[in-house]
Amino acid sequence: MFRFTALLLWVSALGTSYAQDSSSVRHLQTVTVRGFAPERFMAGLKIQRADSALTEAYSYQTLADLLALQAPINFKSYGPGQLTTVGLRGTSANHTAVLWNGVNINPPYLGQTDFSTIPVNGFDQLSIQYGSAASCVGTDAVGGSILLNSTPGWKRQGVTATLGHRFGSWNSGQTQVGIRFATPLAGGRQLAGKTLVYGGTNRYLPAYSERQGYSVEPSETAQQGLIQDLFYRTKNQHQLSVNIWLTDNKLTVSPASPTGREVTRTQAYRFLTNYEFGESKPGKWLSGRTLLRAGFIRDILDYGKGDSFDTAPSHSQTDRVLIRAEHELEQSLGTSGQLLSIRAGAEWVHYTARVDGYGDGALTEQRADLYALIRYQPTSRLVTALNLRQAFITRYNPPFTPSFGIEYRLLNVGNWRLDGRGNVARSYRVPTLNERYWKTLGNPDIRPERGFSQDLGLNLSRNVPGRSMSFSLSAFRNHVDDWTYWNPAKGYRVENLQEVLARGLEVQGQTARQLGTWRVGAFGQYAYTRSTQLRVYDPSAIDVVGKQLIYLPLHTASANAFVQYGLNRLTLTWQGSDRRASTFDNSKYLPDYQLVNLLLETAVRMHGWQGKAVVQVDNLFNEFYLNVKNNVMPGRSVALTLVLTANTKPD
């Protein structure tokens, strides 16, 4: 505990003394995205863009590996290659929306995403949105959202081909083959796209069966997938896009045990097509941009224990057909620079679920959303947003969800800039299909979870040639009622049993400086998260009132520092977690831990060819730490990533 406290103080000092904002180090940048991304209307919320350098270094790993170093996120990992979920700001994995090009991809039967199955290299923009954003994105965004976006990259003309492989400890490996292109066509039209094929294995079969008295759980993981993005733009700036993401992941726990092995296979087939047209004309209120979207998503989960996976696995499959239409107009008001943006839209989704646990036959459900997002900028220093959403669901009644946010430039002197922000929001989560329809244990009458959150923050930045600094301070409070819970006192039947209050403080800071051909920088963050139950509806559970939620640490922190000379870069990362309660009454804890990773990157360029090698050492000091299943996590591991890239430019 002493080491952890000392490092927390060091991280806080780092954020205070060297905080900064950089064009190349983007942890704290406020994301402003034009087009139909929802970030533009999230005034007052904290939105963090993933660091580009670390993203590139971790491009052959999973999103779980990267996010652990980027943000104060509560991770629950069951082991190498196994289920890894995240919770933002003291909430659970069910309270984190994962948006792929604006569509929530959480499987409706589980309501949470496994981040160990998402490749870092599959997306062009990765952002973390903190706090309730249900008014912008819909259900699940109670604690926050993870935003994964694909962009056409019109300015990158030509073709770029990439081939790479990652060799790692525990017989792990990841191979990726990708092509990206952008080309002009006749008549002022343009075509761009990206194809990525990836696959990998992780055979965590250590020679030892336990470490410091705790068992080691062997596992085998096989993953493969395809990501295809195509963009077509006319001379009038109308744009047609097609996005495809196919995944297949198979996990075997305790593969050597004929009776004890567990096999889980998840597959996803995701298809989206968008057509965006129109233009804003000054003085015409009905002008603007219109988006029409259609999509299909299929989620499949097969599970079996022993030989049952090969003979009669438990099968879950849900299909979603979605249609969305939205129109955005932007109008200048007067001559003082006032700007009003309004986006109004509607979405309809048809669900079909075939799940063994629900009984025979298919379950169908209709969902619809009506929303209006209003962004008003009365001056260059002030931005406000009022967002409204109402969802409609078959046999269900979700609450009306408004939010209001404000951002104000408090200081703008020389190279210094100080921004303040605030946001209040209602949120909701529709219980999963399992929670409502699972035989015997499900509860069709369960109520939706309802949240009310407040968010305040300050961002200080300074950017001068060769040097940049930034500092961010955030405080939040999130009250969630009717939190669903599989109640052990009732044979694990689902009930609205909890009322939870999450509150906390987040500090982030970074710095980077150019010193001739050398570049150095550092980043640090700390989060205090107190998330407790205010009330329970089962008298037998009264002893958990006021206790920290299970597996949620009070203190988390991370830091990294790098030094770069030319094409060579050395990065040292550190992450620490306070002890975590392993029982609901906080009578038992998992110990605190610290992990140190080392990355060494080098690159060469010759006649249009680029080569890169990354040597990575995870858990450099072989730290002993436990996960949510009380089995020990891996010790030190080493990996080598080799990447070859070829670029061709048009004549």
LOTOR-180970 format. One record per residue (C-alpha): x, y, z; residue in one letter. Coordinates in steps of 0.5 Angstrom, whole numbers, padded with zeros to 4 digits, always signed. Last residue first. Layout:
% LOTOR-180970
XYZa
...
% end
This chain:
% LOTOR-180970
+0001+0020-0121d
-0003+0017-0115p
+0002+0015-0109k
+0004+0008-0107t
+0005+0006-0100n
+0008+0000-0097a
+0008-0002-0090t
+0011-0008-0086l
+0010-0009-0079v
+0014-0013-0074l
+0011-0014-0067t
+0015-0017-0061l
+0012-0019-0055a
+0015-0021-0048v
+0011-0023-0041s
+0012-0022-0034r
+0007-0025-0029g
+0000-0027-0031p
-0006-0026-0027m
-0008-0031-0021v
-0014-0034-0019n
-0019-0030-0015n
-0025-0030-0020k
-0025-0022-0020v
-0017-0022-0022n
-0011-0023-0018l
-0004-0020-0017y
+0003-0022-0017f
+0008-0017-0020e
+0013-0020-0025n
+0017-0013-0025f
+0016-0012-0032l
+0009-0013-0032n
+0009-0013-0040d
+0015-0012-0044v
+0014-0010-0051q
+0019-0010-0057v
+0016-0006-0063v
+0019-0006-0070a
+0017-0002-0076k
+0019-0002-0083g
+0017+0003-0088q
+0018+0002-0096w
+0017+0008-0101g
+0025+0007-0103h
+0027+0006-0095m
+0024+0008-0089r
+0026+0005-0082v
+0023+0004-0075a
+0024+0003-0068t
+0020+0002-0062e
+0021+0000-0055l
+0016-0001-0050l
+0016-0002-0043l
+0010-0004-0038n
+0010-0003-0031v
+0004-0006-0027l
+0002-0004-0020q
-0003-0008-0015y
-0007-0007-0009d
-0010-0014-0006p
-0017-0017-0007l
-0021-0015-0001y
-0026-0019+0004k
-0031-0016+0009s
-0033-0011+0004n
-0041-0013+0005d
-0041-0014-0002f
-0035-0019-0002t
-0029-0018-0006s
-0027-0011-0004a
-0022-0008-0009r
-0015-0006-0006r
-0012+0000-0010d
-0010+0000-0017s
-0004+0002-0020g
-0002+0003-0028q
+0005+0005-0030w
+0008+0006-0037t
+0015+0007-0040l
+0016+0009-0047t
+0022+0009-0051l
+0022+0011-0058r
+0026+0011-0065n
+0025+0014-0071l
+0028+0020-0070g
+0030+0021-0062y
+0024+0019-0058q
+0023+0019-0050v
+0017+0017-0047f
+0013+0018-0040a
+0007+0014-0038n
+0002+0014-0032a
-0003+0011-0029s
-0008+0012-0023a
-0014+0008-0019t
-0016+0010-0012h
-0023+0007-0009l
-0022+0001-0013p
-0029-0003-0015l
-0029-0010-0015y
-0035-0010-0011i
-0039-0004-0010l
-0036+0000-0004q
-0041+0000+0002k
-0046+0005+0005g
-0051+0000+0005v
-0048-0007+0004v
-0051-0010+0011d
-0058-0009+0010i
-0058-0015+0005a
-0063-0019+0009s
-0068-0013+0009p
-0068-0014+0001d
-0070-0007-0002y
-0063-0004-0002v
-0061+0003-0001r
-0056+0008-0001l
-0051+0003-0004q
-0044+0006-0005t
-0039+0008-0011s
-0033+0012-0009r
-0029+0014-0015t
-0022+0017-0014y
-0018+0018-0020a
-0011+0019-0022y
-0008+0021-0029q
-0001+0022-0031g
+0002+0024-0038f
+0010+0025-0040a
+0014+0028-0046g
+0020+0028-0049v
+0022+0029-0057r
+0029+0029-0059w
+0032+0032-0066t
+0032+0039-0063g
+0029+0039-0057l
+0021+0038-0058q
+0017+0038-0051r
+0011+0034-0049a
+0007+0035-0043t
+0001+0031-0039q
-0004+0032-0034g
-0010+0029-0032q
-0014+0029-0025v
-0021+0026-0024e
-0025+0026-0018l
-0031+0022-0015g
-0038+0020-0014r
-0043+0014-0015a
-0049+0013-0011l
-0053+0007-0012v
-0060+0005-0011e
-0061-0003-0011q
-0066-0008-0011l
-0070-0008-0018n
-0070-0015-0019e
-0068-0021-0023v
-0068-0028-0020r
-0062-0031-0017y
-0065-0036-0013g
-0069-0031-0009k
-0064-0029-0004a
-0059-0030-0009p
-0062-0023-0012n
-0060-0022-0020w
-0059-0015-0019y
-0062-0009-0023t
-0061-0002-0021w
-0068+0001-0019d
-0064+0008-0018d
-0058+0011-0020v
-0055+0017-0018h
-0049+0020-0021n
-0044+0025-0018r
-0038+0028-0022f
-0032+0032-0021a
-0027+0033-0027s
-0020+0037-0027l
-0016+0037-0033s
-0009+0040-0034f
-0005+0041-0041s
+0002+0043-0044m
+0005+0044-0050s
+0012+0045-0053r
+0016+0046-0059g
+0012+0052-0062p
+0007+0054-0056v
+0001+0051-0053n
-0002+0052-0047r
-0008+0048-0044s
-0012+0049-0037l
-0019+0045-0037n
-0024+0045-0032l
-0029+0040-0030g
-0036+0039-0027l
-0041+0034-0028d
-0048+0032-0025q
-0052+0026-0026s
-0059+0023-0025f
-0060+0016-0027g
-0066+0011-0028r
-0066+0004-0029e
-0071+0001-0033p
-0077-0003-0029r
-0077-0011-0028i
-0084-0013-0031d
-0081-0018-0035p
-0077-0021-0030n
-0072-0027-0031g
-0070-0032-0027l
-0076-0037-0028t
-0074-0038-0036k
-0070-0032-0038w
-0074-0026-0041y
-0073-0020-0037r
-0066-0020-0035e
-0064-0024-0041n
-0067-0019-0046l
-0062-0014-0042t
-0065-0009-0038p
-0066-0002-0041v
-0062+0003-0038r
-0063+0010-0037y
-0060+0017-0036s
-0062+0024-0034r
-0057+0029-0035a
-0053+0035-0032v
-0047+0038-0035n
-0042+0043-0033g
-0036+0046-0037r
-0030+0051-0036g
-0024+0053-0040d
-0018+0056-0039l
-0013+0058-0045r
-0006+0060-0044w
-0002+0062-0051n
-0003+0069-0050g
-0009+0070-0045v
-0015+0066-0046n
-0019+0065-0040l
-0026+0063-0038l
-0028+0060-0044r
-0035+0057-0043y
-0038+0050-0044e
-0045+0049-0042i
-0049+0042-0042g
-0057+0041-0041f
-0060+0034-0041s
-0066+0031-0042p
-0069+0023-0042t
-0076+0021-0042f
-0077+0015-0038p
-0077+0008-0042p
-0084+0004-0042n
-0084-0003-0044y
-0089-0008-0047r
-0085-0006-0054t
-0081-0001-0053i
-0081+0007-0054f
-0075+0012-0053a
-0076+0019-0051q
-0070+0024-0052r
-0068+0031-0051l
-0062+0035-0052n
-0060+0042-0050l
-0053+0044-0051a
-0049+0051-0049t
-0043+0054-0052v
-0040+0060-0050l
-0033+0064-0051r
-0035+0065-0059s
-0041+0068-0057t
-0049+0066-0057p
-0047+0058-0059q
-0053+0054-0059y
-0053+0047-0060r
-0060+0043-0060i
-0061+0035-0060l
-0068+0033-0061a
-0069+0026-0061y
-0075+0020-0062l
-0073+0013-0061d
-0076+0007-0063a
-0076-0001-0061r
-0080-0007-0063q
-0079-0014-0060e
-0079-0021-0062t
-0078-0027-0059l
-0077-0033-0063a
-0079-0040-0061g
-0078-0045-0055d
-0076-0043-0048g
-0072-0036-0046y
-0066-0040-0044g
-0065-0043-0051d
-0065-0036-0054v
-0067-0034-0061r
-0068-0027-0061a
-0071-0022-0066t
-0071-0015-0065y
-0073-0009-0070h
-0070-0002-0069v
-0073+0004-0071w
-0069+0011-0070e
-0072+0018-0071a
-0068+0025-0072g
-0067+0032-0070a
-0061+0036-0070r
-0061+0043-0069i
-0055+0048-0069s
-0055+0055-0067l
-0050+0060-0068l
-0049+0067-0066q
-0043+0071-0069g
-0045+0078-0067s
-0049+0079-0074t
-0056+0076-0073g
-0057+0069-0072l
-0053+0064-0076s
-0057+0058-0077q
-0055+0050-0078e
-0059+0045-0080l
-0059+0037-0078e
-0063+0032-0081h
-0064+0025-0078e
-0066+0018-0081a
-0065+0012-0078r
-0067+0005-0080i
-0065-0002-0076l
-0065-0009-0077v
-0063-0013-0070r
-0062-0020-0070d
-0061-0024-0063t
-0058-0031-0063q
-0056-0035-0056s
-0055-0043-0056h
-0053-0047-0051s
-0049-0053-0054p
-0051-0060-0055a
-0046-0064-0058t
-0039-0061-0059d
-0040-0056-0053f
-0043-0061-0049s
-0037-0065-0048d
-0035-0061-0042g
-0038-0055-0041k
-0042-0051-0047g
-0043-0044-0049y
-0045-0041-0056d
-0046-0034-0057l
-0049-0031-0063i
-0050-0023-0065d
-0053-0021-0071r
-0053-0014-0073i
-0057-0011-0079f
-0056-0003-0081g
-0060+0002-0085a
-0058+0010-0085r
-0061+0016-0088l
-0057+0022-0086l
-0060+0029-0088t
-0055+0036-0088r
-0058+0043-0088g
-0064+0047-0091s
-0070+0048-0088l
-0068+0055-0084w
-0066+0058-0090k
-0062+0065-0088g
-0055+0062-0090p
-0056+0055-0094k
-0053+0049-0090s
-0052+0043-0095e
-0056+0037-0097g
-0054+0029-0097f
-0051+0024-0093e
-0053+0016-0094y
-0051+0011-0089n
-0050+0003-0090t
-0048-0001-0084l
-0047-0008-0083f
-0045-0012-0077r
-0044-0020-0076y
-0042-0022-0069a
-0040-0029-0067q
-0038-0031-0060t
-0036-0038-0058r
-0035-0040-0051t
-0032-0047-0049v
-0032-0049-0041e
-0027-0055-0039r
-0028-0058-0033g
-0030-0065-0035t
-0025-0067-0040p
-0020-0062-0037s
-0014-0060-0041a
-0018-0054-0044p
-0018-0051-0037s
-0022-0045-0041v
-0023-0045-0048t
-0025-0039-0052l
-0027-0038-0059k
-0028-0031-0062n
-0031-0030-0069d
-0032-0023-0072t
-0035-0019-0078l
-0035-0012-0078w
-0038-0008-0085i
-0039-0001-0086n
-0042+0002-0092v
-0041+0009-0094s
-0045+0014-0099l
-0043+0021-0099q
-0046+0028-0102h
-0041+0033-0102q
-0044+0036-0109n
-0038+0033-0113k
-0040+0026-0110t
-0037+0022-0105r
-0036+0015-0104y
-0034+0011-0098f
-0032+0004-0096l
-0030+0001-0090d
-0029-0007-0089q
-0027-0010-0082i
-0026-0017-0082l
-0025-0022-0076g
-0021-0027-0073q
-0020-0030-0065q
-0018-0036-0062a
-0017-0037-0055t
-0014-0042-0050e
-0014-0042-0043s
-0010-0044-0037p
-0013-0042-0030e
-0007-0041-0025v
-0009-0043-0018s
-0007-0038-0012y
-0002-0041-0006g
+0003-0036-0008q
+0003-0038-0015r
-0001-0044-0018e
-0001-0049-0023s
+0006-0049-0026y
+0008-0050-0033a
+0004-0045-0036p
-0002-0046-0041l
-0004-0039-0044y
-0005-0041-0051r
-0007-0034-0054n
-0009-0034-0062t
-0010-0029-0067g
-0013-0027-0073g
-0014-0020-0077y
-0017-0018-0084v
-0017-0010-0085l
-0020-0007-0091t
-0020+0001-0092k
-0024+0005-0096g
-0024+0012-0101a
-0027+0014-0107l
-0028+0021-0109q
-0032+0025-0115r
-0030+0031-0118g
-0033+0029-0125g
-0028+0023-0126a
-0025+0020-0120l
-0020+0022-0114p
-0017+0016-0110t
-0017+0014-0103a
-0014+0007-0101f
-0013+0003-0095r
-0010-0004-0095i
-0009-0009-0089g
-0007-0015-0087v
-0006-0017-0079q
-0003-0023-0075t
-0003-0024-0068q
+0000-0029-0064g
+0000-0032-0057s
+0004-0038-0055n
+0004-0036-0048w
+0009-0030-0049s
+0008-0026-0056g
+0010-0026-0063f
+0006-0020-0066r
+0005-0020-0074h
+0004-0015-0079g
+0003-0013-0086l
+0000-0006-0089t
-0002-0004-0096a
-0003+0004-0097t
-0006+0006-0103v
-0006+0013-0106g
-0009+0020-0104q
-0009+0021-0096r
-0013+0027-0096k
-0020+0024-0097w
-0019+0020-0090g
-0025+0016-0090p
-0027+0016-0083t
-0029+0010-0078s
-0031+0011-0071n
-0031+0008-0065l
-0034+0011-0059l
-0033+0008-0052i
-0039+0011-0048s
-0040+0013-0041g
-0043+0012-0034g
-0051+0011-0036v
-0050+0011-0043a
-0053+0004-0043d
-0059+0006-0047t
-0059+0012-0052g
-0054+0016-0056v
-0055+0023-0055c
-0060+0024-0049s
-0057+0017-0046a
-0050+0021-0045a
-0049+0020-0037s
-0042+0021-0035g
-0035+0020-0039y
-0034+0020-0046q
-0028+0016-0049i
-0026+0017-0056s
-0023+0012-0061l
-0022+0015-0068q
-0019+0011-0074d
-0022+0004-0072f
-0020-0003-0073g
-0012-0003-0071n
-0014-0003-0063v
-0018-0010-0065p
-0024-0011-0060i
-0025-0018-0058t
-0022-0017-0051s
-0026-0011-0050f
-0032-0016-0049d
-0038-0012-0049t
-0044-0011-0045q
-0052-0011-0045g
-0052-0019-0045l
-0058-0021-0049y
-0058-0014-0053p
-0051-0015-0055p
-0047-0008-0054n
-0046-0006-0061i
-0049+0001-0060n
-0049+0005-0067v
-0046+0011-0068g
-0040+0009-0072n
-0039+0003-0067w
-0042+0006-0061l
-0040+0002-0054v
-0045+0004-0049a
-0042+0003-0042t
-0048+0002-0036h
-0048-0006-0037n
-0040-0006-0035a
-0042-0003-0028s
-0042+0004-0025t
-0037+0007-0021g
-0034+0013-0026r
-0034+0008-0032l
-0035+0001-0032g
-0031-0004-0037v
-0031-0011-0039t
-0026-0017-0040t
-0028-0024-0042l
-0022-0028-0043q
-0016-0028-0047g
-0011-0028-0041p
-0016-0028-0035g
-0022-0026-0032y
-0022-0019-0033s
-0026-0014-0030k
-0023-0007-0031f
-0026+0000-0028n
-0023+0005-0032i
-0019+0011-0030p
-0017+0013-0037a
-0011+0011-0042q
-0007+0006-0040l
-0012+0000-0039a
-0016+0003-0045l
-0010+0000-0049l
-0010-0007-0047d
-0018-0007-0047a
-0018-0005-0054l
-0014-0011-0056t
-0007-0012-0059q
-0004-0011-0066y
-0005-0003-0066s
-0002-0002-0059y
+0004+0002-0061a
+0000+0006-0066e
-0005+0007-0060t
+0000+0009-0056l
+0003+0014-0061a
-0004+0017-0062s
-0007+0018-0055d
-0014+0016-0055a
-0019+0022-0055r
-0022+0024-0048q
-0029+0027-0048i
-0031+0030-0041k
-0038+0033-0042l
-0040+0040-0042g
-0043+0040-0049a
-0044+0033-0052m
-0048+0036-0058f
-0041+0036-0062r
-0040+0029-0060e
-0046+0025-0063p
-0042+0024-0070a
-0047+0026-0076f
-0042+0031-0079g
-0037+0035-0076r
-0033+0032-0070v
-0030+0037-0064t
-0027+0032-0059v
-0024+0036-0053t
-0017+0034-0052q
-0014+0031-0046l
-0011+0025-0048h
-0008+0028-0055r
-0001+0027-0055v
+0001+0029-0062s
-0002+0036-0063s
-0001+0037-0055s
-0004+0039-0049d
+0000+0040-0043q
+0000+0038-0035a
+0008+0038-0033y
+0007+0041-0026s
+0000+0039-0024t
-0001+0033-0027g
+0006+0030-0025l
+0005+0032-0018a
-0001+0028-0018s
+0002+0022-0021v
+0008+0022-0016w
+0003+0023-0010l
+0000+0017-0013l
+0006+0013-0014l
+0008+0014-0006a
+0001+0012-0004t
+0002+0005-0009f
+0009+0004-0006r
+0006+0005+0001f
+0000+0000+0000m
% end
